[in-house]
């Protein structure tokens, strides 16, 4: 089954409002001549989401948040709800990124709650999973990603699972310059697809988009996207420059 690719740029804590507008104007102009046959998503910081949505109005490029809370409102200082994100112009939300797990105590259970809240509001979650270097060295990669993915998909139906994306991001490859080889990434992606088939059936697994993240660059995107179970990329630093992100969007098979 042919799955429509997704290329998403996670800007992390980069980009003032003026910087966001400048980058997106450049990206929009750079991609204007191309009829996009894939989904392109950018995830600026919260403070720039509205400006991003304005700059991308009428464009096929969509806006994501870097996180979302599971409650609709309340005494949750520093959090942001799905309704707030929708009003700001978001259509996607990243949940469970390894930096949230490693630095801010995100748990498997909370990732599931965030994903469910996003889905209930009409956002498309990008659910991140991935092992640390120590876990890979201990030959625990599959155990870790299966546990994280199974927990994230808990109580979700087939329609919900087909709406979201899973992003495999080996922690040891994020921001390090080290990238999983295409074979390493494909092995994990195939295992994740097998898990989803166990949880929600073969048809759902075949329709699910599974992205790779972890030092994705213009010089490795083509080989990664050539793998049968890699359906796109969650891009970090390379999404902060127009030319590098555009080249990733324009991957060649």
C-alpha positions, 0 to 999 in steps of 0.5 A, spaced: 500 500 500 502 506 498 503 511 504 503 519 503 510 521 506 510 526 511 516 531 512 516 534 519 520 540 522 521 540 529 524 547 531 525 546 538 527 552 542 529 556 536 525 562 532 522 568 535 516 571 531 520 575 526 525 569 525 519 564 524 516 569 519 522 570 515 524 562 515 517 560 513 517 566 507 523 563 504 521 556 505 514 557 502 517 561 496 522 555 495 517 550 494 512 554 491 514 551 484 513 544 486 506 540 487 507 537 493 505 530 493 507 529 500 505 532 507 510 538 510 509 540 517 513 545 521 513 545 529 515 552 531 515 554 539 508 556 542 510 563 541 510 563 534 505 558 532 500 564 530 505 567 526 507 561 522 499 559 521 499 566 518 505 566 513 502 559 511 495 561 510 493 558 503 499 554 503 500 546 503 505 546 509 501 545 515 503 547 523 504 543 529 505 544 536 511 541 540 507 538 545 499 538 548 496 537 554 491 532 556 486 537 559 482 542 556 483 547 561 485 548 568 491 549 573 497 547 569 502 552 569 506 552 563 502 547 559 497 548 553 491 545 551 489 542 544 483 547 543 488 553 544 493 550 539 487 549 534 485 556 535 493 558 533 492 554 527 495 548 528 493 541 525 499 537 528 502 536 535 508 532 537 508 528 543 513 524 547 519 526 544 525 524 547 527 530 550 520 531 553 522 524 556 529 525 558 529 532 560 522 533 563 520 526 566 514 525 560 512 518 562 509 512 557 502 513 560 502 521 559 504 520 552 498 516 551 494 521 554 496 527 550 495 523 544 488 521 546 487 529 547 490 531 541 486 526 537 479 528 540 480 535 538 482 533 531 489 534 531 494 529 528 499 526 533 506 525 531 508 520 537 515 519 538 519 513 541 526 511 541 531 507 545 538 510 548 545 508 546 545 504 553 539 500 551 541 499 544 548 496 546 544 492 551 540 489 545 534 492 548 532 496 542 526 492 540 523 491 547 523 499 549 520 501 542 515 496 543 513 498 550 513 505 548 509 504 542 504 499 545 503 504 551 502 510 546 496 506 543 493 504 549 485 504 548 486 507 541 481 504 535 484 503 528 481 509 525 485 513 531 491 510 529 491 511 522 490 518 523 497 519 527 504 518 525 509 514 529 516 517 529 522 512 531 527 517 534 533 513 537 535 518 542 543 516 541 542 520 534 538 526 536 542 532 535 549 528 535 550 528 528 550 520 528 544 517 524 541 510 524 543 507 518 537 505 513 538 498 515 538 499 522 532 504 522 528 499 517 529 494 522 525 498 527 520 501 523 518 494 520 518 491 528 513 497 529 509 496 524 508 488 526 506 491 533 501 495 530 498 489 526 498 485 533 494 491 536 490 494 531 490 489 525 494 488 518 490 493 514 491 499 520 498 497 520 499 498 513 496 505 513 500 507 519 505 512 517 512 511 521 517 517 520 524 516 522 528 522 526 535 523 529 540 527 525 536 527 518 540 531 513 540 532 506 545 527 505 542 521 508 534 523 506 534 519 500 537 513 502 532 513 509 526 514 504 528 508 500 526 503 505 520 500 505 517 502 512 520 509 512 514 513 510 517 520 512 522 524 517 522 528 523 527 533 522 531 537 527 536 542 526 536 541 518 529 544 518 532 551 521 535 553 514 530 553 508 535 550 503 536 544 507 529 543 509 527 544 502 532 539 500 529 534 505 522 535 502 525 534 495 528 527 497 529 523 491 528 515 490 
